[in-house]
Amino acid sequence: MDYVIQTNQLVKQFGREQAVDTINLAIPEGEVYGFLGPNGAGKTTTIRMLLGLMKPTSGTIHIFNRDLKKERISILKQVGSLVENPSYYPHLTARENLEALRKIYQVPKSRIDEVLAIVKLEDAADKKVKAFSLGMKQRLGIAAALLHEPKLLILDEPTNGLDPSGIIEVRHLIKSLPAKFGITVLISSHLLSEIDQMATSVGIISEGKLIFQDTIERLRDHAREHITLRVGDSMAASEALLVRGVHAESRDGLVFLQEGSDTHVAQAVRMLVQDGYNVYRIEEAKRSLEDIFLDMTKGNVL
């Protein structure tokens, strides 16, 4: 697998505080990677290090398989970013704002129309930015980040402060970038619901530590349905099932079955009744992704 970003034991310390604690990011090419964590978890600090805006205390950063410390300028020429609120000249139009940047990047004039089309702002190209909604401003910020045709786009909380329609606009745009333009996207957020609707891979950071990193599907696996049985003696009942080869555990006075199909449930109940256990209730439960996220970030075992 080709990784666009890889960090090795990345650390950032401010005095005695370890803001980022030995994290190993592995972001595959062509993914929308959701970088998820509560406010203050270390997301923005990590992003600032990836963009060369802040030096790591220790550890290494490789982008496009090249060392950021040694090849910072050439690497960052292929990276677009939107960190915090994008800055504009409000009295200028969208096109004029992009033209100012285009001269710095030295890209063809035709690129302005291309990026305006990507973010669906063609009709507002000649309107002054001060008249834009927050969602339009955010899309213009992404257009500016795409102007020099980057291979990697880093977005820090891009839906912050947007109304529902603005969130949907930005979400659709971000999801389209890898397939349409071959751009890998790293997007940070403290909202799991946002990441769940955009990302294909996810990394969860809490108190500076990377506590989960895998596909969004693997995260959803943790939220799959499970069956609980209320029985007379949950500890003894779960052990009786384990002896018979049924995956079960006792927790909070209940027996949890790891296999939730009708056949497995019927089999487990039959075994318990045959062994003389009273089965009082069978319940189906499903943990939400939010529950999983809260458990992870509070340090609970899944």
C-alpha positions as CSV (number, residue, x, y, z in Angstrom):
1,M,0.0,0.0,0.0
2,D,1.3,3.5,-0.9
3,Y,1.1,6.0,2.0
4,V,1.0,9.7,1.3
5,I,1.7,10.6,5.0
6,Q,3.6,8.5,7.5
7,T,4.8,9.7,10.8
8,N,7.1,7.8,13.1
9,Q,7.0,8.3,16.9
10,L,6.0,12.0,16.4
11,V,6.1,14.1,19.5
12,K,5.4,17.7,20.3
13,Q,6.1,19.0,23.8
14,F,5.3,22.4,25.2
15,G,7.2,22.7,28.4
16,R,6.0,19.7,30.5
17,E,2.9,19.2,28.4
18,Q,3.0,16.5,25.7
19,A,0.5,17.8,23.2
20,V,1.3,15.0,20.7
21,D,2.6,11.7,22.1
22,T,4.5,9.3,19.8
23,I,1.9,9.0,17.1
24,N,2.4,6.9,14.0
25,L,0.0,8.1,11.3
26,A,-0.3,6.0,8.1
27,I,-2.5,7.8,5.5
28,P,-3.1,5.7,2.3
29,E,-3.1,7.4,-1.1
30,G,-6.5,8.3,-2.5
31,E,-8.3,8.2,0.8
32,V,-10.3,10.7,2.7
33,Y,-8.7,10.2,6.1
34,G,-10.7,11.5,9.1
35,F,-8.5,12.8,11.9
36,L,-10.9,12.7,14.8
37,G,-10.6,13.7,18.4
38,P,-12.1,16.0,21.1
39,N,-11.1,19.6,21.2
40,G,-7.6,19.9,22.7
41,A,-6.6,16.3,21.7
42,G,-3.7,17.4,19.6
43,K,-5.2,17.5,16.1
44,T,-4.3,21.0,15.1
45,T,-0.8,20.7,16.6
46,T,-0.2,17.5,14.5
47,I,-1.5,19.3,11.3
48,R,0.8,22.3,12.0
49,M,3.7,19.9,12.1
50,L,2.6,18.1,8.9
51,L,2.5,21.6,7.2
52,G,6.0,22.6,8.4
53,L,4.5,25.4,10.5
54,M,5.8,23.8,13.8
55,K,8.8,21.7,14.4
56,P,8.4,18.3,16.1
57,T,10.1,17.8,19.4
58,S,11.1,14.4,18.1
59,G,10.1,11.8,15.5
60,T,9.9,12.0,11.8
61,I,7.3,13.0,9.1
62,H,7.4,11.5,5.6
63,I,5.1,12.9,2.9
64,F,5.1,11.3,-0.5
65,N,7.8,9.0,0.9
66,R,10.1,12.0,1.4
67,D,11.5,13.4,4.7
68,L,9.7,16.7,5.4
69,K,12.6,18.0,7.4
70,K,15.0,17.6,4.5
71,E,12.7,18.4,1.5
72,R,10.2,20.8,3.1
73,I,9.8,23.3,0.2
74,S,9.5,20.8,-2.6
75,I,7.0,18.6,-0.6
76,L,4.8,21.6,0.4
77,K,4.5,22.7,-3.2
78,Q,2.3,19.6,-3.7
79,V,0.2,20.2,-0.5
80,G,-2.9,22.4,-0.2
81,S,-4.3,23.3,3.1
82,L,-7.1,25.1,4.9
83,V,-6.3,25.7,8.6
84,E,-8.7,27.6,10.7
85,N,-10.5,30.5,8.9
86,P,-9.4,31.2,5.4
87,S,-8.3,34.8,4.8
88,Y,-9.6,36.9,1.9
89,Y,-9.8,40.4,0.6
90,P,-13.5,40.9,1.2
91,H,-13.8,43.9,-1.1
92,L,-12.5,41.8,-4.0
93,T,-14.5,39.2,-6.0
94,A,-13.8,35.4,-5.8
95,R,-12.0,35.5,-9.1
96,E,-9.8,38.5,-8.0
97,N,-8.9,36.8,-4.7
98,L,-7.8,33.7,-6.7
99,E,-5.9,35.8,-9.2
100,A,-3.8,37.3,-6.4
101,L,-2.8,33.7,-5.3
102,R,-2.4,32.6,-8.9
103,K,0.4,35.1,-9.4
104,I,2.2,33.7,-6.4
105,Y,1.8,30.1,-7.5
106,Q,2.5,31.0,-11.1
107,V,-0.2,28.7,-12.5
108,P,-2.1,29.3,-15.8
109,K,-5.1,31.7,-15.6
110,S,-7.4,28.9,-16.8
111,R,-6.8,27.2,-13.5
112,I,-9.0,29.8,-11.7
113,D,-12.1,28.7,-13.7
114,E,-11.2,25.1,-13.1
115,V,-11.1,25.4,-9.3
116,L,-14.2,27.6,-9.2
117,A,-16.0,24.8,-11.1
118,I,-14.7,22.1,-8.7
119,V,-16.1,24.0,-5.7
120,K,-19.3,25.0,-7.7
121,L,-18.7,28.8,-7.4
122,E,-18.8,29.6,-11.1
123,D,-21.9,31.6,-10.8
124,A,-20.5,33.7,-7.9
125,A,-17.0,34.2,-9.5
126,D,-17.5,37.9,-10.0
127,K,-19.3,38.6,-6.7
128,K,-17.5,40.3,-3.8
129,V,-16.5,37.9,-1.1
130,K,-18.0,40.1,1.7
131,A,-21.4,39.1,0.3
132,F,-20.6,35.3,0.5
133,S,-22.2,33.0,3.0
134,L,-19.9,31.0,5.4
135,G,-20.3,27.9,3.2
136,M,-19.3,29.8,0.1
137,K,-16.3,31.3,1.8
138,Q,-15.2,27.9,3.0
139,R,-15.6,26.5,-0.6
140,L,-13.5,29.5,-1.9
141,G,-10.9,28.6,0.7
142,I,-10.8,25.0,-0.7
143,A,-10.6,26.5,-4.2
144,A,-7.6,28.5,-3.2
145,A,-6.0,25.4,-1.6
146,L,-6.5,23.5,-4.9
147,L,-5.2,26.2,-7.2
148,H,-1.7,24.8,-7.6
149,E,-3.0,21.2,-8.2
150,P,-1.8,19.6,-5.0
151,K,-1.7,15.8,-4.5
152,L,-2.6,16.2,-0.8
153,L,-5.2,18.4,0.8
154,I,-5.2,19.1,4.5
155,L,-8.3,20.6,6.0
156,D,-8.6,21.5,9.7
157,E,-12.3,21.5,10.9
158,P,-13.6,22.7,7.5
159,T,-17.3,22.5,8.5
160,N,-16.9,24.5,11.8
161,G,-19.5,27.2,12.1
162,L,-21.4,26.3,8.9
163,D,-25.2,25.9,8.7
164,P,-26.6,22.5,7.7
165,S,-26.7,23.4,3.9
166,G,-23.1,24.7,4.1
167,I,-22.0,21.5,5.8
168,I,-23.6,19.4,3.1
169,E,-22.0,21.5,0.3
170,V,-18.5,21.1,1.8
171,R,-19.1,17.4,2.6
172,H,-20.0,16.5,-1.0
173,L,-17.1,18.5,-2.3
174,I,-14.5,16.7,-0.1
175,K,-15.9,13.3,-0.9
176,S,-15.6,13.9,-4.6
177,L,-11.9,14.9,-4.6
178,P,-10.1,11.5,-4.5
179,A,-12.2,9.8,-7.2
180,K,-12.4,12.9,-9.6
181,F,-9.0,14.4,-9.1
182,G,-6.8,11.8,-7.4
183,I,-6.3,14.0,-4.3
184,T,-5.7,12.5,-0.9
185,V,-7.6,14.4,1.8
186,L,-6.8,14.6,5.5
187,I,-9.7,16.2,7.3
188,S,-9.8,16.9,11.1
189,S,-12.9,17.1,13.2
190,H,-14.2,16.7,16.7
191,L,-17.5,15.4,15.3
192,L,-17.8,11.7,14.6
193,S,-21.0,12.2,12.6
194,E,-19.1,14.4,10.1
195,I,-16.2,12.0,9.7
196,D,-18.5,9.1,9.4
197,Q,-20.2,10.7,6.3
198,M,-16.9,11.7,4.5
199,A,-14.0,9.5,5.5
200,T,-12.9,6.1,4.2
201,S,-10.1,5.8,6.8
202,V,-10.0,7.2,10.3
203,G,-7.5,8.0,13.1
204,I,-8.7,8.8,16.6
205,I,-6.5,10.9,18.8
206,S,-7.1,11.5,22.5
207,E,-4.8,13.4,24.9
208,G,-2.1,13.4,22.3
209,K,-2.1,9.6,21.6
210,L,-3.4,7.9,18.5
211,I,-5.8,5.3,20.0
212,F,-7.4,4.0,16.8
213,Q,-6.4,3.9,13.1
214,D,-8.1,1.8,10.5
215,T,-10.9,1.9,7.9
216,I,-14.2,3.5,8.8
217,E,-15.7,0.1,8.2
218,R,-13.6,-1.4,10.9
219,L,-14.7,1.3,13.3
220,R,-18.3,0.6,12.4
221,D,-17.7,-3.1,13.2
222,H,-17.4,-2.1,16.8
223,A,-21.0,-0.7,16.6
224,R,-22.5,-4.0,15.3
225,E,-25.5,-5.5,17.1
226,H,-24.9,-7.8,20.1
227,I,-27.3,-10.0,22.1
228,T,-27.6,-9.9,25.9
229,L,-29.2,-12.7,27.9
230,R,-30.5,-12.0,31.4
231,V,-30.0,-15.3,33.3
232,G,-30.0,-16.5,36.9
233,D,-26.2,-16.7,37.3
234,S,-24.5,-14.8,34.4
235,M,-20.9,-15.7,35.4
236,A,-21.6,-19.5,35.6
237,A,-23.8,-19.3,32.5
238,S,-21.2,-17.6,30.4
239,E,-18.6,-20.2,31.5
240,A,-21.0,-23.0,30.6
241,L,-21.4,-21.6,27.1
242,L,-17.7,-21.1,26.7
243,V,-17.1,-24.8,27.6
244,R,-19.5,-25.7,24.8
245,G,-17.7,-23.5,22.3
246,V,-20.0,-20.5,22.3
247,H,-18.3,-17.1,22.5
248,A,-19.8,-15.4,25.5
249,E,-18.8,-13.2,28.4
250,S,-20.4,-12.0,31.6
251,R,-20.7,-8.3,32.2
252,D,-22.9,-6.3,34.6
253,G,-25.0,-9.4,35.5
254,L,-25.7,-10.1,31.8
255,V,-24.4,-12.7,29.3
256,F,-23.1,-11.1,26.1
257,L,-23.1,-13.2,22.9
258,Q,-20.5,-12.3,20.4
259,E,-22.4,-14.0,17.6
260,G,-25.8,-12.4,17.1
261,S,-27.4,-14.5,14.4
262,D,-30.8,-16.1,15.1
263,T,-29.2,-19.6,14.9
264,H,-26.5,-18.8,17.4
265,V,-28.9,-17.2,19.9
266,A,-31.3,-20.1,19.7
267,Q,-28.4,-22.5,20.2
268,A,-27.1,-20.6,23.3
269,V,-30.5,-20.4,24.9
270,R,-31.1,-24.2,24.3
271,M,-27.8,-25.0,25.9
272,L,-28.5,-22.9,28.9
273,V,-31.9,-24.3,29.5
274,Q,-30.6,-27.9,29.1
275,D,-27.9,-27.0,31.7
276,G,-30.7,-25.8,34.1
277,Y,-30.2,-22.1,33.8
278,N,-33.3,-19.8,33.8
279,V,-33.2,-17.4,30.8
280,Y,-35.4,-14.4,31.8
281,R,-34.9,-12.1,28.9
282,I,-33.2,-11.9,25.5
283,E,-32.3,-8.4,24.3
284,E,-30.7,-7.0,21.1
285,A,-28.5,-3.9,21.6
286,K,-26.5,-1.8,19.2
287,R,-23.9,0.7,20.3
288,S,-23.8,3.9,18.2
289,L,-20.6,5.1,16.7
290,E,-20.8,8.0,19.1
291,D,-20.8,5.6,22.1
292,I,-17.7,3.9,20.6
293,F,-16.0,7.2,20.2
294,L,-16.8,8.3,23.7
295,D,-15.6,5.0,25.1
296,M,-12.3,5.2,23.2
297,T,-11.6,8.8,24.2
298,K,-12.5,8.2,27.8
299,G,-10.0,5.3,27.9
300,N,-12.6,2.6,28.2
301,V,-12.0,-0.8,26.7
302,L,-14.2,-1.6,23.8
